[in-house]
Amino acid sequence: MYVYVVFAHPSKQSFTHEVLDAFTRGLQDSGHTFEVGDLYEMGFQTDMDLAQYERETGGDPDAPVPEDVRLEQAKIDRADGLAFVYPVWWSDCPAKLKGWFDRVLTFGYAYDYAYADAYGEDGAHVTKIAVKKALVLCPAGHPVEHLEEIGVAESMRCVMLGDRLLGVGVKEAHMEILGGMVENDPTTRQRNLERAYQLGRAF
Ligand SMILES: Cc1cc2nc3c(=O)[nH]c(=O)nc-3n(C[C@H](O)[C@H](O)[C@H](O)COP(=O)(O)O)c2cc1C
């Protein structure tokens, strides 16, 4: 498969970057090809400006989108799979990645309410996204058990997988929270990196 890996962390010295390296090594070792979109390195514009807001709410699915958005959509179009690697910040993704979803999942591309048959039998929106599979990999300070117990893991799955991926046409999506990092325990660290590598291999 050809995988577009979206990376959202400001530091190349971060644990999240080590997860990116382990995951892409796994992809390579099983013969997948990929490109990485490092949103901070690209200086990807996070917030939707007035012009794009007016485009998104203007009711014209064919209205042109900003060039940086078009380039991201082209990367999605040539990918069989998508992967997202980011740290859990305040129970969600960093704003940089939230802005990527806000701006890249445009009206007429990721969804379109305008058609009479906009909702299929399964309730999915009309979409141009034909990605087979997505994987979300996110390191977290809290142990996974704690995030499950307080409902945050479920809320992350619901929003990231249900709404932002499966909800726009991705056929299959899975989230792996690489938790427990706040303990600074080398065993946890190694286990999480091994898991990231294996997920790359098994993609
Ligand atoms: C601004 C900020 C917010 C965070 N929020 C959470 C959180 O809500 N839940 C959690 O489990 N960990 C949280 N963390 C911890 C990170 O997810 C954790 O340290 C992760 O392993 C990323 O490490 P890295 O920055 O070295 O890549 C937060 C860290 C930062 C810097």
The ligand as an SDF file (V2000), in Angstrom:
LIG
                    3D

 31 33  0  0  0  0  0  0  0  0999 V2000
    0.1470   20.4550   26.0560 C   0  0  0  0  0  0  0  0  0  0  0  0
    0.0880   19.0260   26.4910 C   0  0  0  0  0  0  0  0  0  0  0  0
   -1.1270   18.4470   26.7780 C   0  0  0  0  0  0  0  0  0  0  0  0
   -1.2050   17.1060   27.1420 C   0  0  0  0  0  0  0  0  0  0  0  0
   -2.4360   16.5470   27.3970 N   0  0  0  0  0  0  0  0  0  0  0  0
   -2.5180   15.2310   27.7000 C   0  0  0  0  0  0  0  0  0  0  0  0
   -3.7910   14.6280   27.9290 C   0  0  0  0  0  0  0  0  0  0  0  0
   -4.8450   15.2680   27.8410 O   0  0  0  0  0  0  0  0  0  0  0  0
   -3.8260   13.3060   28.2180 N   0  0  0  0  0  0  0  0  0  0  0  0
   -2.6830   12.5360   28.3160 C   0  0  0  0  0  0  0  0  0  0  0  0
   -2.7740   11.3330   28.5780 O   0  0  0  0  0  0  0  0  0  0  0  0
   -1.4540   13.0950   28.0900 N   0  0  0  0  0  0  0  0  0  0  0  0
   -1.3490   14.4170   27.8090 C   0  0  0  0  0  0  0  0  0  0  0  0
   -0.1080   14.9770   27.5610 N   0  0  0  0  0  0  0  0  0  0  0  0
    1.0920   14.1190   27.6130 C   0  0  0  0  0  0  0  0  0  0  0  0
    1.5680   13.6590   26.2080 C   0  0  0  0  0  0  0  0  0  0  0  0
    0.5430   13.0750   25.4700 O   0  0  0  0  0  0  0  0  0  0  0  0
    2.7060   12.6410   26.3530 C   0  0  0  0  0  0  0  0  0  0  0  0
    3.7940   13.2260   27.0160 O   0  0  0  0  0  0  0  0  0  0  0  0
    3.1320   11.9930   25.0340 C   0  0  0  0  0  0  0  0  0  0  0  0
    3.9340   10.8770   25.3110 O   0  0  0  0  0  0  0  0  0  0  0  0
    3.8730   12.9270   24.0790 C   0  0  0  0  0  0  0  0  0  0  0  0
    5.2620   13.0410   24.3920 O   0  0  0  0  0  0  0  0  0  0  0  0
    6.2600   13.8450   23.4290 P   0  0  0  0  0  0  0  0  0  0  0  0
    5.9070   15.2980   23.5430 O   0  0  0  0  0  0  0  0  0  0  0  0
    7.6760   13.5540   23.9650 O   0  0  0  0  0  0  0  0  0  0  0  0
    6.0730   13.3230   22.0620 O   0  0  0  0  0  0  0  0  0  0  0  0
   -0.0090   16.3250   27.2350 C   0  0  0  0  0  0  0  0  0  0  0  0
    1.2220   16.9330   26.9360 C   0  0  0  0  0  0  0  0  0  0  0  0
    1.2840   18.2570   26.5800 C   0  0  0  0  0  0  0  0  0  0  0  0
    2.6230   18.8830   26.2630 C   0  0  0  0  0  0  0  0  0  0  0  0
  1  2  1  0
  2  3  1  0
  2 30  2  0
  3  4  2  0
  4  5  1  0
  4 28  1  0
  5  6  2  0
  6  7  1  0
  6 13  1  0
  7  8  2  0
  7  9  1  0
  9 10  1  0
 10 11  2  0
 10 12  1  0
 12 13  2  0
 13 14  1  0
 14 15  1  0
 14 28  1  0
 15 16  1  0
 16 17  1  0
 16 18  1  0
 18 19  1  0
 18 20  1  0
 20 21  1  0
 20 22  1  0
 22 23  1  0
 23 24  1  0
 24 25  2  0
 24 26  1  0
 24 27  1  0
 28 29  2  0
 29 30  1  0
 30 31  1  0
M  END
$$$$
